[in-house]
Amino acid sequence: MSNIRKYLADARANANENYSNMSGGFVDDSSFSGSEGFFGANGGGGVSAPTSQPYIITVTNGGAAAVPSFAVLGSYEFINNAGFTAGGDLVIGGAGGVTISSGIAGITYREMLYQFMQNPFSVGLTYLQSATANQVLETIAINTRDANGNEAQKTLVPTIDPYQQQNTIIAMRYGYRIDGFTKIIIQNVLAAAVVKLYFYPSDNINLARGLSGRPVSEAFGNPGIVKAQTIKLQG
């Protein structure tokens, strides 16, 4: 296949890519027992699937120094942390420390952690936003384990699309799963930075659906955050 034909084939495949079948999934050595891909974002996400809506958390560094290796989520470990406020935000490091809060009105961060313990989900798209220079370029590690002691970690390296104009937002199409064990570790939360993380599910598990005879797993469709590039060739 010539270079031009290969380029067009790759572009066509990218344009036709289904949301729930993202490229950039984790390799097989991150899997646990059987054929299950531990981080694999499964689910069909066909035409009839509801549009994916994000879970949003906000991380605010109130200090004058960067905070390294800062972990969010990790429901099983942090759900009873003494740093929770009456409003459901989690403050790490006391006054001038880092605050984790929900980015969705009427829902607290603590309530999110409770839900993620009970209703695990697969992420198809991770969206980062921060007005602080270079904050969205900080490496993110997905760290998880199970009750048998098996552990897995994958590092995501944010990259700004050369076609985009903004340098304060990044969308990463990597598949991974969030449950009660999963932590998202930000390499550095920069001084005085505010960063929002949007987790768009490709599917989730809700046992309550079974009470009405529905499947407990539900897939979601492409939220349309990342647009395919249109390629036009002359001649």
LUMTI-630477 format. One record per residue: residue number from 1; z, y, x of N, C-alpha, C in turn. Coordinates in pm, whole numbers. Each point is the difference from the previous one (the first is absolute). Layout:
N
rec nr=NUM; npz=Z; npy=Y; npx=X; capz=Z; capy=Y; capx=X; cpz=Z; cpy=Y; cpx=X
...
END
This chain:
235
rec nr=1; npz=0; npy=-120; npx=85; capz=0; capy=120; capx=-85; cpz=0; cpy=124; cpx=88
rec nr=2; npz=-89; npy=93; npx=-28; capz=-7; capy=122; capx=81; cpz=124; cpy=85; cpx=-23
rec nr=3; npz=23; npy=96; npx=90; capz=116; capy=87; capx=-12; cpz=-4; cpy=81; cpx=-130
rec nr=4; npz=-121; npy=46; npx=-40; capz=-10; capy=80; capx=-123; cpz=33; cpy=-85; cpx=-121
rec nr=5; npz=-56; npy=-121; npx=-6; capz=27; capy=-88; capx=-114; cpz=148; cpy=-36; cpx=-7
rec nr=6; npz=62; npy=-25; npx=115; capz=143; capy=-32; capx=1; cpz=82; cpy=118; cpx=-48
rec nr=7; npz=-38; npy=122; npx=43; capz=71; capy=120; capx=-42; cpz=-7; cpy=18; cpx=-151
rec nr=8; npz=-121; npy=-19; npx=-57; capz=-16; capy=14; capx=-145; cpz=77; cpy=-108; cpx=-75
rec nr=9; npz=0; npy=-122; npx=54; capz=73; capy=-108; capx=-65; cpz=149; cpy=29; cpx=-1
rec nr=10; npz=52; npy=51; npx=111; capz=143; capy=33; capx=7; cpz=33; cpy=113; cpx=-97
rec nr=11; npz=-87; npy=102; npx=-7; capz=24; capy=112; capx=-91; cpz=-2; cpy=-45; cpx=-145
rec nr=12; npz=-95; npy=-89; npx=-33; capz=-9; capy=-50; capx=-137; cpz=124; cpy=-82; cpx=-36
rec nr=13; npz=46; npy=-82; npx=93; capz=120; capy=-81; capx=-26; cpz=121; cpy=88; cpx=-22
rec nr=14; npz=12; npy=109; npx=78; capz=112; capy=91; capx=-16; cpz=-5; cpy=71; cpx=-134
rec nr=15; npz=-120; npy=42; npx=-43; capz=-14; capy=71; capx=-127; cpz=31; cpy=-89; cpx=-118
rec nr=16; npz=-28; npy=-130; npx=12; capz=21; capy=-92; capx=-110; cpz=135; cpy=-69; cpx=4
rec nr=17; npz=83; npy=38; npx=95; capz=127; capy=-68; capx=20; cpz=94; cpy=16; cpx=-119
rec nr=18; npz=55; npy=-109; npx=-50; capz=95; capy=4; capx=-111; cpz=136; cpy=42; cpx=51
rec nr=19; npz=73; npy=75; npx=-82; capz=131; capy=52; capx=42; cpz=95; cpy=-112; cpx=38
rec nr=20; npz=3; npy=-108; npx=-76; capz=96; capy=-107; capx=25; cpz=-51; cpy=-100; cpx=103
rec nr=21; npz=-106; npy=31; npx=67; capz=-49; capy=-87; capx=105; cpz=-27; cpy=84; cpx=124
rec nr=22; npz=104; npy=78; npx=39; capz=-14; capy=97; capx=107; cpz=-28; cpy=-67; cpx=133
rec nr=23; npz=-77; npy=69; npx=83; capz=-9; capy=-40; capx=139; cpz=126; cpy=50; cpx=70
rec nr=24; npz=24; npy=-49; npx=121; capz=118; capy=43; capx=74; cpz=123; cpy=-81; cpx=-32
rec nr=25; npz=-17; npy=-116; npx=-66; capz=115; capy=-84; capx=-29; cpz=58; cpy=-58; cpx=127
rec nr=26; npz=123; npy=-48; npx=-6; capz=65; capy=-54; capx=118; cpz=-55; cpy=-137; cpx=36
rec nr=27; npz=8; npy=-34; npx=124; capz=-56; capy=-124; capx=48; cpz=91; cpy=-117; cpx=-36
rec nr=28; npz=-55; npy=-123; npx=17; capz=71; capy=-120; capx=-45; cpz=131; cpy=-24; cpx=72
rec nr=29; npz=17; npy=54; npx=121; capz=124; capy=-28; capx=72; cpz=118; cpy=77; cpx=-59
rec nr=30; npz=-24; npy=81; npx=-105; capz=111; capy=65; capx=-70; cpz=37; cpy=-76; cpx=-126
rec nr=31; npz=-49; npy=-122; npx=-14; capz=27; capy=-76; capx=-123; cpz=120; cpy=-91; cpx=19
rec nr=32; npz=57; npy=-41; npx=-114; capz=112; capy=-92; capx=2; cpz=-48; cpy=-138; cpx=-43
rec nr=33; npz=82; npy=-70; npx=-75; capz=-31; capy=-139; capx=-31; cpz=-126; cpy=-13; cpx=-84
rec nr=34; npz=-64; npy=-117; npx=11; capz=-117; capy=-28; capx=-80; cpz=-115; cpy=91; cpx=35
rec nr=35; npz=-87; npy=23; npx=-99; capz=-117; capy=83; capx=23; cpz=22; cpy=143; cpx=-44
rec nr=36; npz=123; npy=35; npx=-37; capz=29; capy=135; capx=-49; cpz=-13; cpy=101; cpx=112
rec nr=37; npz=-81; npy=103; npx=-20; capz=-5; capy=110; capx=94; cpz=114; cpy=94; cpx=-32
rec nr=38; npz=100; npy=7; npx=87; capz=123; capy=70; capx=-35; cpz=-24; cpy=145; cpx=-34
rec nr=39; npz=-95; npy=64; npx=68; capz=-28; capy=140; capx=-26; cpz=-126; cpy=17; cpx=-83
rec nr=40; npz=-64; npy=-106; npx=-42; capz=-127; capy=12; capx=-69; cpz=13; cpy=71; cpx=-133
rec nr=41; npz=-86; npy=95; npx=-25; capz=-1; capy=68; capx=-130; cpz=-96; cpy=-75; cpx=-88
rec nr=42; npz=53; npy=-89; npx=-86; capz=-89; capy=-77; capx=-85; cpz=-16; cpy=68; cpx=-134
rec nr=43; npz=-67; npy=-66; npx=-91; capz=-22; capy=58; capx=-133; cpz=-144; cpy=43; cpx=-16
rec nr=44; npz=-51; npy=-15; npx=-122; capz=-142; capy=23; capx=-24; cpz=-37; cpy=146; cpx=-11
rec nr=45; npz=73; npy=78; npx=-78; capz=-31; capy=141; capx=-13; cpz=-138; cpy=27; cpx=-54
rec nr=46; npz=-42; npy=-76; npx=-103; capz=-133; capy=13; capx=-54; cpz=-16; cpy=127; cpx=-84
rec nr=47; npz=-113; npy=4; npx=-74; capz=-32; capy=120; capx=-76; cpz=105; cpy=31; cpx=-105
rec nr=48; npz=57; npy=-107; npx=-63; capz=95; capy=21; capx=-108; cpz=142; cpy=26; cpx=49
rec nr=49; npz=22; npy=-6; npx=130; capz=134; capy=19; capx=53; cpz=43; cpy=145; cpx=-15
rec nr=50; npz=129; npy=25; npx=-31; capz=47; capy=139; capx=-9; cpz=-5; cpy=68; cpx=136
rec nr=51; npz=-19; npy=131; npx=0; capz=-6; capy=76; capx=124; cpz=134; cpy=-1; cpx=71
rec nr=52; npz=-3; npy=-21; npx=129; capz=122; capy=-3; capx=80; cpz=68; cpy=136; cpx=1
rec nr=53; npz=130; npy=0; npx=-27; capz=81; capy=122; capx=7; cpz=102; cpy=-16; cpx=112
rec nr=54; npz=22; npy=105; npx=80; capz=81; capy=-18; capx=120; cpz=151; cpy=7; cpx=-24
rec nr=55; npz=72; npy=-69; npx=86; capz=143; capy=25; capx=19; cpz=7; cpy=104; cpx=113
rec nr=56; npz=76; npy=107; npx=-21; capz=2; capy=111; capx=96; cpz=142; cpy=23; cpx=49
rec nr=57; npz=16; npy=6; npx=131; capz=130; capy=38; capx=57; cpz=-21; cpy=118; cpx=94
rec nr=58; npz=102; npy=84; npx=11; capz=-4; capy=118; capx=87; cpz=108; cpy=-13; cpx=106
rec nr=59; npz=-38; npy=19; npx=125; capz=94; capy=-6; capx=113; cpz=10; cpy=140; cpx=59
rec nr=60; npz=121; npy=56; npx=4; capz=23; capy=137; capx=47; cpz=97; cpy=0; cpx=117
rec nr=61; npz=-45; npy=49; npx=113; capz=88; capy=13; capx=117; cpz=59; cpy=141; cpx=-1
rec nr=62; npz=132; npy=8; npx=-24; capz=67; capy=129; capx=-4; cpz=47; cpy=48; cpx=134
rec nr=63; npz=-29; npy=-75; npx=107; capz=48; capy=36; capx=132; cpz=-106; cpy=66; cpx=86
rec nr=64; npz=42; npy=45; npx=118; capz=-89; capy=69; capx=93; cpz=-57; cpy=-93; cpx=106
rec nr=65; npz=24; npy=-130; npx=-13; capz=-52; capy=-97; capx=96; cpz=-67; cpy=-114; cpx=-74
rec nr=66; npz=-99; npy=-62; npx=64; capz=-68; capy=-114; capx=-60; cpz=95; cpy=-119; cpx=-9
rec nr=67; npz=-16; npy=-82; npx=-104; capz=81; capy=-120; capx=-19; cpz=-90; cpy=-121; cpx=21
rec nr=68; npz=25; npy=-82; npx=103; capz=-88; capy=-112; capx=30; cpz=32; cpy=-124; cpx=-84
rec nr=69; npz=-102; npy=-85; npx=-16; capz=14; capy=-131; capx=-64; cpz=77; cpy=9; cpx=-131
rec nr=70; npz=-46; npy=85; npx=-89; capz=71; capy=23; capx=-126; cpz=-53; cpy=-95; cpx=-107
rec nr=71; npz=91; npy=-75; npx=-63; capz=-37; capy=-102; capx=-98; cpz=20; cpy=49; cpx=-142
rec nr=72; npz=-100; npy=-26; npx=-85; capz=12; capy=23; capx=-144; cpz=-19; cpy=-134; cpx=-70
rec nr=73; npz=30; npy=-2; npx=-130; capz=3; capy=-122; capx=-81; cpz=108; cpy=-94; cpx=55
rec nr=74; npz=-28; npy=-130; npx=16; capz=106; capy=-92; capx=43; cpz=109; cpy=-11; cpx=-104
rec nr=75; npz=-38; npy=-32; npx=-124; capz=93; capy=4; capx=-113; cpz=126; cpy=-83; cpx=23
rec nr=76; npz=-15; npy=-123; npx=47; capz=117; capy=-87; capx=16; cpz=101; cpy=59; cpx=97
rec nr=77; npz=-49; npy=67; npx=103; capz=91; capy=55; capx=102; cpz=60; cpy=133; cpx=-41
rec nr=78; npz=-78; npy=85; npx=-69; capz=43; capy=138; capx=-21; cpz=46; cpy=33; cpx=-142
rec nr=79; npz=-10; npy=-93; npx=-94; capz=26; capy=33; capx=-139; cpz=143; cpy=49; cpx=-22
rec nr=80; npz=95; npy=-46; npx=79; capz=140; capy=42; capx=-16; cpz=46; cpy=91; cpx=114
rec nr=81; npz=-95; npy=66; npx=65; capz=34; capy=89; capx=111; cpz=90; cpy=114; cpx=-48
rec nr=82; npz=100; npy=34; npx=81; capz=95; capy=106; capx=-37; cpz=-65; cpy=138; cpx=-4
rec nr=83; npz=-120; npy=13; npx=51; capz=-65; capy=129; capx=4; cpz=-68; cpy=41; cpx=-130
rec nr=84; npz=3; npy=-85; npx=-102; capz=-62; capy=38; capx=-127; cpz=78; cpy=111; cpx=-68
rec nr=85; npz=-76; npy=98; npx=-50; capz=62; capy=111; capx=-72; cpz=10; cpy=-35; cpx=-148
rec nr=86; npz=69; npy=86; npx=-75; capz=11; capy=-22; capx=-144; cpz=-137; cpy=5; cpx=-68
rec nr=87; npz=-94; npy=71; npx=61; capz=-134; capy=11; capx=-58; cpz=-94; cpy=-113; cpx=39
rec nr=88; npz=49; npy=-96; npx=79; capz=-82; capy=-115; capx=35; cpz=-82; cpy=15; cpx=125
rec nr=89; npz=18; npy=111; npx=76; capz=-67; capy=15; capx=129; cpz=84; cpy=-69; cpx=108
rec nr=90; npz=-66; npy=-42; npx=108; capz=72; capy=-60; capx=112; cpz=-5; cpy=95; cpx=118
rec nr=91; npz=119; npy=39; npx=50; capz=12; capy=91; capx=114; cpz=49; cpy=-80; cpx=119
rec nr=92; npz=-79; npy=-2; npx=106; capz=35; capy=-70; capx=124; cpz=37; cpy=102; cpx=106
rec nr=93; npz=121; npy=-11; npx=54; capz=42; capy=90; capx=106; cpz=78; cpy=121; cpx=-48
rec nr=94; npz=38; npy=3; npx=-128; capz=81; capy=109; capx=-52; cpz=-77; cpy=131; cpx=-8
rec nr=95; npz=74; npy=111; npx=-8; capz=-63; capy=132; capx=-9; cpz=-91; cpy=23; cpx=121
rec nr=96; npz=-121; npy=46; npx=-27; capz=-97; capy=20; capx=107; cpz=-71; cpy=-128; cpx=39
rec nr=97; npz=25; npy=-108; npx=-75; capz=-67; capy=-127; capx=29; cpz=-130; cpy=-13; cpx=-76
rec nr=98; npz=-40; npy=-124; npx=-27; capz=-125; capy=-29; capx=-69; cpz=31; cpy=-46; cpx=-142
rec nr=99; npz=-69; npy=57; npx=-97; capz=19; capy=-34; capx=-140; cpz=-124; cpy=-73; cpx=-52
rec nr=100; npz=23; npy=-112; npx=-69; capz=-108; capy=-73; capx=-65; cpz=18; cpy=17; cpx=-150
rec nr=101; npz=-105; npy=46; npx=-67; capz=9; capy=23; capx=-143; cpz=-126; cpy=-50; cpx=-69
rec nr=102; npz=8; npy=-13; npx=-130; capz=-115; capy=-40; capx=-79; cpz=-93; cpy=119; cpx=-20
rec nr=103; npz=-130; npy=-26; npx=2; capz=-97; capy=104; capx=-27; cpz=-50; cpy=-3; cpx=-144
rec nr=104; npz=68; npy=-76; npx=-85; capz=-39; capy=-13; capx=-140; cpz=111; cpy=54; cpx=-88
rec nr=105; npz=-32; npy=94; npx=-86; capz=100; capy=64; capx=-85; cpz=67; cpy=-102; cpx=-91
rec nr=106; npz=132; npy=10; npx=-9; capz=76; capy=-87; capx=-89; cpz=35; cpy=-135; cpx=58
rec nr=107; npz=-47; npy=-30; npx=121; capz=28; capy=-127; capx=67; cpz=67; cpy=31; cpx=132
rec nr=108; npz=114; npy=-65; npx=27; capz=69; capy=23; capx=127; cpz=-48; cpy=-100; cpx=104
rec nr=109; npz=25; npy=34; npx=126; capz=-34; capy=-92; capx=109; cpz=79; cpy=-129; cpx=-13
rec nr=110; npz=124; npy=9; npx=-41; capz=81; capy=-121; capx=-16; cpz=-58; cpy=-92; cpx=-108
rec nr=111; npz=-48; npy=60; npx=-108; capz=-63; capy=-81; capx=-105; cpz=-126; cpy=-69; cpx=52
rec nr=112; npz=-75; npy=70; npx=86; capz=-117; capy=-63; capx=61; cpz=40; cpy=-124; cpx=80
rec nr=113; npz=106; npy=12; npx=80; capz=43; capy=-113; capx=80; cpz=40; cpy=-118; cpx=-88
rec nr=114; npz=67; npy=28; npx=-111; capz=36; capy=-107; capx=-93; cpz=-126; cpy=-68; cpx=-53
rec nr=115; npz=-99; npy=78; npx=-37; capz=-123; capy=-59; capx=-54; cpz=-71; cpy=-86; cpx=104
rec nr=116; npz=-7; npy=50; npx=124; capz=-72; capy=-75; capx=103; cpz=71; cpy=-132; cpx=33
rec nr=117; npz=131; npy=-5; npx=-21; capz=72; capy=-126; capx=17; cpz=-44; cpy=-103; cpx=-104
rec nr=118; npz=-21; npy=46; npx=-123; capz=-28; capy=-89; capx=-111; cpz=-150; cpy=-23; cpx=-23
rec nr=119; npz=-81; npy=102; npx=27; capz=-143; capy=-5; capx=-29; cpz=-82; cpy=29; cpx=126
rec nr=120; npz=-21; npy=-100; npx=86; capz=-79; capy=24; capx=121; cpz=-144; cpy=34; cpx=-35
rec nr=121; npz=-66; npy=69; npx=92; capz=-139; capy=38; capx=-25; cpz=-78; cpy=3; cpx=131
rec nr=122; npz=-131; npy=-10; npx=-13; capz=-90; capy=10; capx=115; cpz=-59; cpy=140; cpx=5
rec nr=123; npz=-2; npy=56; npx=118; capz=-56; capy=134; capx=20; cpz=-145; cpy=-13; cpx=44
rec nr=124; npz=-89; npy=73; npx=-67; capz=-140; capy=2; capx=42; cpz=-35; cpy=126; cpx=76
rec nr=125; npz=75; npy=109; npx=-29; capz=-29; capy=129; capx=63; cpz=131; cpy=73; cpx=26
rec nr=126; npz=16; npy=49; npx=122; capz=116; capy=82; capx=37; cpz=-50; cpy=140; cpx=32
rec nr=127; npz=61; npy=99; npx=-64; capz=-45; capy=139; capx=12; cpz=114; cpy=82; cpx=58
rec nr=128; npz=-24; npy=71; npx=108; capz=100; capy=82; capx=66; cpz=-36; cpy=147; cpx=-12
rec nr=129; npz=100; npy=85; npx=-24; capz=-24; capy=143; capx=-12; cpz=115; cpy=78; cpx=62
rec nr=130; npz=-32; npy=95; npx=86; capz=102; capy=85; capx=60; cpz=-65; cpy=127; cpx=54
rec nr=131; npz=66; npy=113; npx=-24; capz=-49; capy=128; capx=52; cpz=41; cpy=20; cpx=146
rec nr=132; npz=88; npy=-85; npx=51; capz=44; capy=11; capx=139; cpz=-108; cpy=-57; cpx=92
rec nr=133; npz=-40; npy=77; npx=97; capz=-107; capy=-42; capx=89; cpz=30; cpy=-134; cpx=65
rec nr=134; npz=-98; npy=-91; npx=-8; capz=4; capy=-132; capx=65; cpz=96; cpy=-101; cpx=-63
rec nr=135; npz=73; npy=39; npx=-104; capz=92; capy=-97; capx=-59; cpz=-75; cpy=-120; cpx=-58
rec nr=136; npz=-113; npy=23; npx=-65; capz=-73; capy=-112; capx=-61; cpz=-63; cpy=-92; cpx=103
rec nr=137; npz=-1; npy=41; npx=127; capz=-57; capy=-84; capx=105; cpz=104; cpy=-92; cpx=64
rec nr=138; npz=126; npy=13; npx=-43; capz=105; capy=-88; capx=55; cpz=-23; cpy=-145; cpx=-46
rec nr=139; npz=10; npy=-91; npx=95; capz=-21; capy=-142; capx=-29; cpz=102; cpy=-52; cpx=-101
rec nr=140; npz=-45; npy=-92; npx=-86; capz=88; capy=-60; capx=-100; cpz=1; cpy=-151; cpx=21
rec nr=141; npz=118; npy=-60; npx=-3; capz=14; capy=-144; capx=13; cpz=49; cpy=-60; cpx=-132
rec nr=142; npz=-62; npy=-108; npx=-43; capz=44; capy=-74; capx=-117; cpz=82; cpy=-117; cpx=52
rec nr=143; npz=126; npy=-4; npx=-36; capz=92; capy=-102; capx=50; cpz=60; cpy=-76; cpx=-117
rec nr=144; npz=-10; npy=-132; npx=2; capz=57; capy=-78; capx=-109; cpz=45; cpy=-136; cpx=49
rec nr=145; npz=74; npy=-70; npx=-83; capz=51; capy=-132; capx=34; cpz=31; cpy=-75; cpx=-128
rec nr=146; npz=47; npy=-124; npx=14; capz=43; capy=-74; capx=-117; cpz=136; cpy=-64; cpx=27
rec nr=147; npz=55; npy=-67; npx=-100; capz=136; capy=-53; capx=12; cpz=10; cpy=-118; cpx=95
rec nr=148; npz=-113; npy=-54; npx=45; capz=0; capy=-106; capx=101; cpz=9; cpy=56; cpx=141
rec nr=149; npz=-7; npy=132; npx=11; capz=6; capy=64; capx=131; cpz=-135; cpy=29; cpx=61
rec nr=150; npz=-110; npy=-36; npx=-71; capz=-133; capy=33; capx=50; cpz=-22; cpy=151; cpx=-7
rec nr=151; npz=-59; npy=55; npx=103; capz=-25; capy=143; capx=4; cpz=-148; cpy=28; cpx=32
rec nr=152; npz=-48; npy=111; npx=-48; capz=-137; capy=42; capx=30; cpz=-5; cpy=151; cpx=8
rec nr=153; npz=-82; npy=52; npx=88; capz=-15; capy=144; capx=14; cpz=-145; cpy=33; cpx=31
rec nr=154; npz=-48; npy=107; npx=-61; capz=-135; capy=47; capx=26; cpz=5; cpy=150; cpx=19
rec nr=155; npz=-67; npy=51; npx=102; capz=-4; capy=143; capx=27; cpz=-129; cpy=59; cpx=-54
rec nr=156; npz=14; npy=107; npx=-78; capz=-115; capy=72; capx=-53; cpz=-16; cpy=131; cpx=78
rec nr=157; npz=-119; npy=24; npx=47; capz=-28; capy=121; capx=78; cpz=-82; cpy=95; cpx=-87
rec nr=158; npz=60; npy=109; npx=-49; capz=-74; capy=95; capx=-85; cpz=-113; cpy=66; cpx=79
rec nr=159; npz=-115; npy=12; npx=-64; capz=-116; capy=64; capx=63; cpz=-65; cpy=92; cpx=-101
rec nr=160; npz=-26; npy=123; npx=40; capz=-66; capy=95; capx=-89; cpz=-149; cpy=-31; cpx=-6
rec nr=161; npz=-51; npy=-12; npx=-121; capz=-142; capy=-26; capx=-21; cpz=-81; cpy=118; cpx=56
rec nr=162; npz=-101; npy=-27; npx=82; capz=-79; capy=110; capx=58; cpz=-74; cpy=83; cpx=-105
rec nr=163; npz=-14; npy=-54; npx=-122; capz=-70; capy=73; capx=-105; cpz=92; cpy=91; cpx=-80
rec nr=164; npz=132; npy=-16; npx=14; capz=90; capy=81; capx=-82; cpz=31; cpy=133; cpx=67
rec nr=165; npz=31; npy=99; npx=-83; capz=27; capy=135; capx=49; cpz=148; cpy=22; cpx=29
rec nr=166; npz=88; npy=-66; npx=-78; capz=144; capy=23; capx=15; cpz=56; cpy=-85; cpx=114
rec nr=167; npz=99; npy=54; npx=68; capz=69; capy=-76; capx=104; cpz=146; cpy=-25; cpx=-36
rec nr=168; npz=34; npy=23; npx=-128; capz=139; capy=-19; capx=-45; cpz=13; cpy=-120; cpx=-92
rec nr=169; npz=-109; npy=-72; npx=-23; capz=5; capy=-119; capx=-86; cpz=-78; cpy=-112; cpx=65
rec nr=170; npz=46; npy=-122; npx=-25; capz=-70; capy=-118; capx=49; cpz=13; cpy=-110; cpx=-105
rec nr=171; npz=-110; npy=-71; npx=-26; capz=1; capy=-116; capx=-88; cpz=-30; cpy=-124; cpx=85
rec nr=172; npz=87; npy=-100; npx=-8; capz=-17; capy=-122; capx=79; cpz=-18; cpy=-118; cpx=-94
rec nr=173; npz=-112; npy=-69; npx=16; capz=-30; capy=-115; capx=-84; cpz=38; cpy=-128; cpx=72
rec nr=174; npz=127; npy=-32; npx=-4; capz=52; capy=-123; capx=56; cpz=77; cpy=-75; cpx=-108
rec nr=175; npz=-17; npy=-130; npx=-6; capz=72; capy=-79; capx=-98; cpz=131; cpy=-53; cpx=55
rec nr=176; npz=109; npy=20; npx=-72; capz=129; capy=-59; capx=37; cpz=87; cpy=-5; cpx=-125
rec nr=177; npz=109; npy=-73; npx=10; capz=85; capy=-20; capx=-116; cpz=135; cpy=70; cpx=18
rec nr=178; npz=52; npy=53; npx=-109; capz=132; capy=63; capx=1; cpz=91; cpy=-78; cpx=-94
rec nr=179; npz=111; npy=-48; npx=56; capz=105; capy=-63; capx=-80; cpz=133; cpy=52; cpx=52
rec nr=180; npz=110; npy=-67; npx=-35; capz=132; capy=49; capx=37; cpz=26; cpy=2; cpx=150
rec nr=181; npz=-71; npy=-83; npx=75; capz=19; capy=-6; capx=145; cpz=-84; cpy=104; cpx=75
rec nr=182; npz=-108; npy=45; npx=-59; capz=-99; capy=80; capx=73; cpz=51; cpy=139; cpx=36
rec nr=183; npz=-17; npy=35; npx=127; capz=31; capy=134; capx=48; cpz=-129; cpy=65; cpx=51
rec nr=184; npz=-13; npy=129; npx=-26; capz=-107; capy=81; capx=58; cpz=66; cpy=86; cpx=108
rec nr=185; npz=-37; npy=-21; npx=125; capz=65; capy=70; capx=111; cpz=-95; cpy=105; cpx=56
rec nr=186; npz=39; npy=127; npx=-15; capz=-79; capy=112; capx=52; cpz=40; cpy=22; cpx=145
rec nr=187; npz=-97; npy=3; npx=88; capz=30; capy=12; capx=144; cpz=85; cpy=122; cpx=29
rec nr=188; npz=-35; npy=115; npx=-56; capz=80; capy=121; capx=14; cpz=-14; cpy=85; cpx=-126
rec nr=189; npz=115; npy=44; npx=-53; capz=-2; capy=104; capx=-102; cpz=24; cpy=130; cpx=76
rec nr=190; npz=-101; npy=81; npx=11; capz=5; capy=117; capx=87; cpz=100; cpy=104; cpx=-52
rec nr=191; npz=41; npy=90; npx=88; capz=99; capy=102; capx=-33; cpz=-43; cpy=82; cpx=-121
rec nr=192; npz=91; npy=13; npx=-96; capz=-22; capy=81; capx=-121; cpz=-120; cpy=-46; cpx=-83
rec nr=193; npz=-44; npy=-123; npx=20; capz=-119; capy=-50; capx=-70; cpz=35; cpy=-52; cpx=-139
rec nr=194; npz=-96; npy=13; npx=-90; capz=4; capy=-63; capx=-131; cpz=-126; cpy=-84; cpx=-12
rec nr=195; npz=16; npy=-130; npx=-22; capz=-116; capy=-88; capx=-13; cpz=12; cpy=-80; cpx=-128
rec nr=196; npz=-110; npy=-9; npx=-72; capz=-5; capy=-80; capx=-122; cpz=-81; cpy=-126; cpx=27
rec nr=197; npz=52; npy=-112; npx=-50; capz=-70; capy=-128; capx=11; cpz=-33; cpy=-48; cpx=-140
rec nr=198; npz=-128; npy=-28; npx=-23; capz=-47; capy=-51; capx=-128; cpz=-41; cpy=-146; cpx=20
rec nr=199; npz=58; npy=-90; npx=-78; capz=-35; capy=-141; capx=7; cpz=-76; cpy=-38; cpx=-127
rec nr=200; npz=-131; npy=-23; npx=13; capz=-82; capy=-38; capx=-115; cpz=-6; cpy=-153; cpx=-9
rec nr=201; npz=56; npy=-59; npx=-106; capz=1; capy=-146; capx=-10; cpz=-137; cpy=-55; cpx=-38
rec nr=202; npz=-36; npy=-113; npx=60; capz=-117; capy=-74; capx=-45; cpz=40; cpy=-104; cpx=-104
rec nr=203; npz=125; npy=-46; npx=7; capz=56; capy=-84; capx=-107; cpz=152; cpy=2; cpx=11
rec nr=204; npz=67; npy=-44; npx=-107; capz=145; capy=-12; capx=5; cpz=46; cpy=-116; cpx=-84
rec nr=205; npz=128; npy=-34; npx=16; capz=62; capy=-109; capx=-75; cpz=108; cpy=59; cpx=-89
rec nr=206; npz=-4; npy=-34; npx=-129; capz=103; capy=42; capx=-95; cpz=28; cpy=-118; cpx=-92
rec nr=207; npz=115; npy=-65; npx=20; capz=33; capy=-120; capx=-76; cpz=11; cpy=28; cpx=-149
rec nr=208; npz=32; npy=124; npx=-38; capz=16; capy=33; capx=-142; cpz=-130; cpy=-18; cpx=-77
rec nr=209; npz=-115; npy=8; npx=69; capz=-127; capy=-20; capx=-70; cpz=-9; cpy=-140; cpx=-59
rec nr=210; npz=64; npy=-96; npx=66; capz=-4; capy=-137; capx=-50; cpz=65; cpy=-17; cpx=-136
rec nr=211; npz=90; npy=90; npx=-38; capz=67; capy=-10; capx=-130; cpz=-97; cpy=21; cpx=-115
rec nr=212; npz=-111; npy=69; npx=26; capz=-99; capy=22; capx=-104; cpz=-124; cpy=-88; cpx=20
rec nr=213; npz=14; npy=-101; npx=85; capz=-110; capy=-93; capx=22; cpz=-107; cpy=49; cpx=94
rec nr=214; npz=26; npy=111; npx=70; capz=-98; capy=54; capx=94; cpz=26; cpy=-52; cpx=140
rec nr=215; npz=-101; npy=0; npx=87; capz=24; capy=-37; capx=139; cpz=98; cpy=96; cpx=66
rec nr=216; npz=87; npy=-51; npx=85; capz=100; capy=86; capx=64; cpz=-63; cpy=87; cpx=109
rec nr=217; npz=-119; npy=-38; npx=46; capz=-70; capy=79; capx=101; cpz=-108; cpy=84; cpx=-67
rec nr=218; npz=-11; npy=127; npx=42; capz=-102; capy=88; capx=-54; cpz=-71; cpy=71; cpx=114
rec nr=219; npz=-133; npy=4; npx=-6; capz=-81; capy=67; capx=102; cpz=-36; cpy=140; cpx=-46
rec nr=220; npz=-26; npy=87; npx=97; capz=-32; capy=140; capx=-29; cpz=-132; cpy=38; cpx=64
rec nr=221; npz=-68; npy=97; npx=-60; capz=-130; capy=43; capx=48; cpz=10; cpy=116; cpx=97
rec nr=222; npz=-111; npy=30; npx=63; capz=-10; capy=105; capx=102; cpz=42; cpy=135; cpx=-56
rec nr=223; npz=96; npy=70; npx=66; capz=41; capy=132; capx=-48; cpz=-101; cpy=110; cpx=32
rec nr=224; npz=-102; npy=-32; npx=82; capz=-102; capy=99; capx=32; cpz=43; cpy=105; cpx=101
rec nr=225; npz=103; npy=-29; npx=80; capz=47; capy=96; capx=100; cpz=-99; cpy=11; cpx=115
rec nr=226; npz=-52; npy=-115; npx=44; capz=-96; capy=-2; capx=112; cpz=-138; cpy=-15; cpx=-58
rec nr=227; npz=-87; npy=96; npx=27; capz=-137; capy=-3; capx=-50; cpz=-94; cpy=-59; cpx=105
rec nr=228; npz=-93; npy=-83; npx=-48; capz=-100; capy=-54; capx=90; cpz=-97; cpy=109; cpx=44
rec nr=229; npz=-44; npy=-7; npx=124; capz=-96; capy=96; capx=52; cpz=-142; cpy=-37; cpx=-46
rec nr=230; npz=-75; npy=98; npx=-43; capz=-140; capy=-22; capx=-40; cpz=-89; cpy=19; cpx=122
rec nr=231; npz=-83; npy=-99; npx=28; capz=-85; capy=5; capx=118; cpz=-145; cpy=16; cpx=-45
rec nr=232; npz=-65; npy=103; npx=49; capz=-141; capy=25; capx=-34; cpz=-82; cpy=-1; cpx=127
rec nr=233; npz=-107; npy=-78; npx=-2; capz=-88; capy=-7; capx=115; cpz=-135; cpy=59; cpx=-38
rec nr=234; npz=-53; npy=82; npx=85; capz=-131; capy=60; capx=-22; cpz=-107; cpy=-94; cpx=56
rec nr=235; npz=-110; npy=-10; npx=-74; capz=-108; capy=-88; capx=48; cpz=33; cpy=-143; cpx=-25
END
